[in-house]
Amino acid sequence: RRLFETLLAGEWISRHENLAIIGPTGIGKSWLACAIGHKACRDNRSVLYTRLPRLIDELTLAKGDGRIAARMKSLARVDLLILDDWGLQPLDGNARHHLLEILEDRYGQRSTLVTSQLPVARWHQTINDPTYADAILDRLVHNAHRLELEGESMRRPATQTAA
């Protein structure tokens, strides 16, 4: 609770640090990430929320139609970039490259928040290339706070007990 209050205060964003919110499906990772993003907006910071798989698809299309440079520049400028659903599927070559470029542009300049169902120890294999994995994780995890959640899915209906 105290860590979450500290994260809401936003000093980590001012220091250009990152945040990883990790836990099982349905526990509230995305909700917490959005709450932090909303608070950052109220503090006059620019925030972009996107699901990582959707962003990768968008960047692939942007590369094809010549908008990639402008899109990457806009991703580099936002104060807090929230990448939801990190590690849902292994990354292909284009995804790895785009992700490394995003994190390289942001490292030490802006903050990135990721949510993931996977523990950090499994992120390396999800990136699916040891050289890229080392580079990506060095820029993302090196200065990241970690909020590791446990519990049951909030989406499951509460079981009713018979009287």
C-alpha positions in Angstrom: 0.0 0.0 0.0 2.8 2.4 0.9 4.7 1.6 -2.3 1.5 2.3 -4.4 1.0 5.7 -2.6 4.7 6.5 -3.4 4.1 5.5 -7.0 1.0 7.7 -7.3 3.0 10.7 -6.0 4.9 10.5 -9.3 8.5 11.3 -8.2 9.7 8.2 -10.1 8.3 9.8 -13.3 10.2 13.0 -12.5 13.4 10.9 -12.1 12.7 9.0 -15.4 12.4 5.6 -13.7 10.3 2.7 -14.9 7.7 0.6 -13.3 6.7 -3.1 -13.7 3.4 -4.3 -12.4 3.4 -8.1 -12.4 0.7 -10.6 -11.4 -1.8 -13.1 -12.5 -4.7 -12.4 -14.9 -7.6 -10.4 -13.6 -5.8 -9.1 -10.4 -6.0 -5.4 -11.4 -2.7 -4.7 -13.1 -4.2 -2.7 -15.9 -6.5 -0.8 -13.5 -3.6 0.2 -11.4 -1.6 1.2 -14.4 -4.5 3.4 -15.6 -4.9 4.9 -12.1 -1.2 5.9 -12.1 -1.6 7.2 -15.6 -4.7 9.3 -14.7 -2.8 10.7 -11.7 0.1 11.6 -13.9 -2.3 13.4 -16.3 -3.7 15.4 -13.4 -0.1 16.3 -12.6 0.2 17.8 -16.1 2.3 15.0 -17.5 1.7 13.5 -20.9 0.6 9.8 -20.8 0.0 7.2 -23.5 -1.7 3.9 -22.6 -1.5 1.1 -25.1 -1.5 -2.7 -25.2 1.9 -3.9 -26.3 0.5 -6.3 -29.0 -1.6 -3.5 -30.5 1.4 -1.1 -30.5 3.6 -3.6 -32.3 0.9 -4.1 -34.9 0.5 -0.3 -35.3 4.3 0.1 -35.7 4.4 -2.6 -38.3 1.8 -0.8 -40.4 3.5 2.6 -39.8 6.8 1.1 -41.1 4.9 0.0 -44.3 3.4 3.3 -45.0 6.3 5.6 -44.0 4.9 6.9 -40.7 7.3 5.0 -38.5 9.8 7.9 -37.8 7.0 10.2 -36.7 5.4 7.6 -34.6 8.6 6.6 -32.9 9.3 10.3 -32.2 5.9 10.8 -30.5 6.5 7.7 -28.4 9.8 9.1 -27.3 8.3 12.4 -26.1 5.4 11.2 -23.9 6.3 11.5 -20.2 4.8 8.2 -19.2 4.3 5.4 -21.7 2.1 2.5 -20.4 2.6 -0.8 -22.1 -0.1 -3.2 -21.0 0.0 -7.0 -21.5 3.8 -7.3 -21.8 4.8 -10.9 -22.8 1.5 -12.3 -24.0 3.3 -13.8 -27.0 6.9 -14.2 -28.1 8.3 -11.2 -30.0 9.3 -11.5 -33.6 12.2 -9.7 -35.2 10.3 -6.5 -36.0 8.7 -6.3 -32.6 12.1 -6.8 -30.9 13.6 -4.1 -33.0 10.8 -1.6 -32.5 10.7 -2.2 -28.7 14.4 -1.7 -28.4 14.3 1.5 -30.3 11.4 2.8 -28.1 13.2 2.0 -24.9 16.5 3.3 -26.1 14.9 6.7 -27.0 13.2 6.8 -23.6 16.0 5.5 -21.3 17.0 8.2 -18.8 14.7 10.7 -20.5 11.1 9.4 -19.9 9.3 6.8 -17.8 7.8 3.5 -19.0 5.3 1.4 -17.1 4.7 -2.2 -18.1 2.1 -4.7 -16.9 2.7 -8.4 -17.3 1.4 -11.8 -16.2 4.9 -13.2 -16.5 7.5 -12.9 -13.8 10.5 -10.8 -14.8 12.7 -14.0 -14.9 10.6 -15.2 -17.9 10.8 -12.0 -19.9 14.1 -12.9 -21.5 12.7 -16.0 -23.2 9.6 -14.0 -24.4 11.8 -11.6 -26.2 13.1 -14.6 -28.0 16.6 -13.5 -28.8 19.3 -13.3 -26.2 21.1 -10.2 -27.6 17.9 -8.2 -28.0 16.6 -9.5 -24.6 19.8 -8.2 -22.8 19.5 -4.8 -24.5 15.8 -4.4 -23.9 15.7 -5.6 -20.3 18.8 -3.5 -19.4 16.9 -0.4 -20.5 13.6 -1.4 -19.0 14.3 -3.3 -15.8 17.6 -1.6 -14.7 15.9 1.4 -13.1 12.4 -0.1 -12.6 10.3 -0.3 -9.5 8.4 -3.6 -9.2 4.9 -4.0 -7.9 4.3 -7.8 -7.7 0.6 -8.7 -7.0 -0.9 -11.9 -5.8 -4.4 -13.1 -5.4 -7.5 -14.3 -7.3 -9.0 -12.8 -10.4 -11.4 -9.9 -9.7 -13.3 -11.0 -12.8 -14.5 -14.3 -11.3 -18.0 -14.0 -9.9 -18.1 -14.3 -6.1 -19.3 -17.7 -5.0 -22.6 -17.6 -3.2 -22.9 -19.8 -0.1 -26.2 -21.5 0.7 -27.9 -20.5 4.0 
